[in-house]
Amino acid sequence: QVQLVESGGGLVQAGGSLRLSCAASGRTFSFYAMGWFRQTPGKEREFVARIRWSGDTYYADSVKGRFTISKPNAKNTVYLQMNSLKPEDTAVYYCNLEFGGSSWWGQGTQVTVSS
């Protein structure tokens, strides 16, 4: 089993920055993809960013140039650096892991951007 634990959410002003963390534990893996999704009340979960073990990254058009996802470090932690935050970035952010034909999700962390 794999457990994903997110942290780093909070309240920031428009134009500010925030860094989210996702720590994976419980199983060793090599070929994988990790990413972030977000969801607001009444809307479907939206793709934000993704990174493969190779280092290739993918971003939603709405966050390109503002968000950066990191490659997992020695502690199996992935970061999402969010800069130039906008009120429309407000959502619950979820970490996602895909490997071995399975998909895993974290519990979510709230990000609120005030204007």
VENPE-V288859 format. One record per residue. N is the residue number from 1. SS is DSSP state (alpha for helix, beta for strand, coil for the rest). PHI is phi in radians with two decimals (999 if undefined). D_LAST is the distance of its C-alpha to the last C-alpha in Angstrom with 2 decimals. Layout:
N&SS&PHI&D_LAST  N&SS&PHI&D_LAST
This chain:
1&coil&999&40.52  2&coil&-2.10&37.21  3&beta&-2.07&34.35  4&beta&-1.99&30.80  5&beta&-2.13&28.53  6&beta&-1.67&24.82  7&beta&-2.75&22.79  8&coil&1.84&19.85  9&coil&-1.22&16.96  10&beta&2.93&14.43  11&beta&-1.87&10.98  12&beta&-2.38&9.12  13&beta&-1.49&6.19  14&coil&-0.94&5.43  15&coil&1.61&8.99  16&coil&-1.45&10.60  17&coil&-2.25&13.64  18&beta&-2.69&15.36  19&beta&-2.14&18.98  20&beta&-1.66&20.41  21&beta&-2.12&24.14  22&beta&-2.38&26.75  23&beta&-1.81&30.23  24&beta&-1.78&33.19  25&beta&-2.58&36.38  26&coil&1.80&39.61  27&coil&-2.85&41.12  28&coil&-1.58&41.91  29&coil&-2.50&41.06  30&coil&-2.09&41.44  31&coil&-1.60&40.44  32&coil&-2.73&36.94  33&beta&-2.44&33.51  34&beta&-2.20&30.31  35&beta&-2.79&26.86  36&beta&-2.22&23.49  37&beta&-2.19&22.36  38&beta&-2.45&19.33  39&beta&-2.58&19.19  40&coil&-2.00&17.01  41&coil&-0.96&18.85  42&coil&1.43&21.23  43&coil&-2.15&21.05  44&coil&-1.30&23.48  45&coil&-1.12&23.03  46&beta&-1.97&21.87  47&beta&-1.18&23.39  48&beta&-2.05&21.27  49&beta&-2.73&23.83  50&beta&-2.63&27.50  51&beta&-2.40&30.16  52&beta&-1.65&33.94  53&coil&-1.00&36.49  54&coil&-1.23&37.52  55&coil&1.77&34.19  56&coil&-1.14&33.22  57&beta&-2.09&29.52  58&beta&-2.43&27.73  59&beta&-2.37&24.12  60&coil&-1.19&22.34  61&coil&-0.99&21.65  62&coil&-1.18&17.92  63&coil&-2.09&17.78  64&coil&-1.01&20.73  65&coil&1.50&20.40  66&coil&-2.02&17.37  67&beta&-1.86&18.90  68&beta&-2.38&22.38  69&beta&-1.79&24.69  70&coil&-1.73&27.59  71&coil&-1.32&31.22  72&coil&-0.94&32.31  73&coil&-1.59&33.68  74&coil&-1.09&36.87  75&coil&-1.69&35.21  76&coil&1.01&34.21  77&beta&-2.04&30.49  78&beta&-1.90&28.05  79&beta&-2.02&24.67  80&beta&-2.12&21.58  81&beta&-1.51&19.77  82&beta&-2.01&16.22  83&coil&-2.04&14.87  84&coil&0.86&12.19  85&coil&-1.13&10.02  86&coil&-2.08&7.87  87&alpha&-0.96&6.24  88&alpha&-1.22&9.89  89&alpha&-1.41&11.31  90&coil&-1.06&10.81  91&beta&-3.12&14.51  92&beta&-1.57&17.67  93&beta&-1.76&19.25  94&beta&-2.07&23.06  95&beta&-1.49&25.60  96&beta&-2.29&28.63  97&beta&-2.22&32.12  98&beta&-2.20&34.93  99&beta&-2.94&38.50  100&coil&1.00&42.04  101&coil&1.36&41.17  102&beta&-2.08&38.75  103&beta&-2.22&35.00  104&beta&-2.21&33.20  105&beta&-2.28&29.76  106&coil&-1.47&27.86  107&coil&-1.45&26.43  108&coil&1.67&22.77  109&beta&-2.42&19.88  110&beta&-1.41&16.46  111&beta&-2.09&13.36  112&beta&-2.17&9.97  113&beta&-1.99&6.76  114&beta&-1.58&3.81  115&coil&-2.03&0.00
